[in-house]
């Protein structure tokens, strides 16, 4: 899970849409998704809802990366259909931030993870909402870095901390 978190953040930072980075993003999302399987019973009902939203969002991310990888290999018409399938997938991928916030609140309440890990999870949705807006307002050259820090960077950090917690727990 920790490796997936780092690669997820890196793939989001580069975001050049090359096949290699799409494959890396796909692998990262799958690794994080598998890692959350080991984390699912940590924090009661609210934690289960949070993890469910995170897993659904990661599943949508996997679909989005698959569309990015397969789309260019298809005929022009089929690529257009694939792109239409990718739009809702990438939109639903943002459920990871809502889920992380719900999960983080549940972890804070139960004390099931170290406080810095729980806080990193809680910050998911607020960072997305504030950071993307700030990134768009800033424009070039700083906007993309601010947007990345609020999305893939923040999520990657939170998931890295969860992964390290799971490793220490073993």
N, C-alpha and C positions, 0 to 999 in steps of 0.2 A: 504494500500500500504506500509506503514511504517513497519508494522509487517512482511509482505511478504519480504521486503528488508532485514531485519535482519535475518530471517530464511533462505533466499537464500544464504546469506553470510556464515551463520553457516553450512548449508548443504554442501557447497563447501569446507569449511575448514575440516570437518570431512571426507567426501568423502570415507566412508568405504564400500559403495555399499550395505549396509543393506537395507532391505525393509523399515524400519522405516525412514531412511534418504532419500531414494528415494521418499517416500510418502511426507515427509516434503518439499523436493525440488519441487515436483509437486505442492503442495499447495502454496508454496511461489511464484512460477512462475505464477500461476493463479491469486493470489492476486495482484502481480505487474502488470500483464497484465490488470486486471480490473482497477487498479489505473491509468494506462496510458490512459484509456478511458476518464477519467475526465480531463486529461491534454492536450488533442489533439488539442485544438483550441488556444493555447498559442502564437505561434510564426510564423505565416504566412506560406508561401509555403515551405520554407526550414525546418521549424519546423514540418510541416505535413510529409515531406519525412523522417525526422529523426524518428518521432514517428512511421511511417509505418514500417521502418526497425527494430526498437526496438520491435514492436508488432509481426512482422514476426519472429524475432529471439526468442522471448519469446514463441510463438506458437511452434516453432521447439523444444525449450527446454521442453515444455510440452510433445510433442511426444517422445522425448528422455527419459524423466522420465517414461512415460507410458511403453515404451519398456523395460526399466530396471525393472519395477515392474512386468509386465506380462510375459516377456521372461522366467524366471526361472520356471514358472508354466506350461509351454508348454512342449510338447514332445521334444526330442533332435533335431529332424529335424525342427520342427516348431520354436524352439528357435533360430536355426541358421538363419532362414528366418527373424525372428524378429530382430536379431542382425544386419543383413544386412540393414534393414529399419532404425535402430538406427544410423548407420554411417552417412548418409546424414543429419539426423535430428540434431545430435550433431554438425556436421560441420556448418549447417545453423544457429545454435544457436548463433554463433559468430557474426551474423549480429547485435546483440544488441549493440556491442561496436562501430561499424561504425555508427549505428543510434544514439546512445547517443552522439557521437562526433558532428554529423550534428545538432542534436537538441540543444546541448549546444552552438554551434556557433550561431544558430538562436536566442537562448535565450539571449546570450550576446549582439547581435545586437539590439534586441527589448527591452531589459531590463525587460522582462516579469517575471523573477525570480530573487531572490537575486544573486549577483555576485558569492558568494561561491558555490551556487547550480549549476549555469551555468558552472563554471570552473570544478567542479567535473564531470559534463557530458562531457565536452570537452576532458578531460583527458582519457576517455574510451579507444579509439583506441591506442593512443600512449603508455598508460600504458600496454595494452595487448601486443603490439609488443615488447616493451623494457623489461617488467617484465618477460614474459614467456621465452624469450631468456636468460635473466640473471638467472632465476631460473634453467633452464636446464644447464647452464654453471657452476653454483655453486654446483649442485648435493646435496647429503645428507650432513648434516642434514638441511641446510638452504634453499635449492632450493625449496622444496614444499611450505614453508611459503612465499617466495618471489613470486612464481607463483600464489599462492592463493591471496596475497595482490593485485597483478596486474589484477586479473580476478574477481572472485566472491566478494572479499573484496572491491575492488574499485567500482564495479557495485552496490553492496549492499549499500555502503555509498552514492553514487550518488542518488540512488532510495530512500533511506531514506530521504535525503534532499528534494527531489521532494515531497515525501509524507508529510513531515512536512510543506512545502510550501502550499500544497493543504489544509491541516488542518487549517493553519493560515488564508487562504483565505476565509474560510467558516464563 
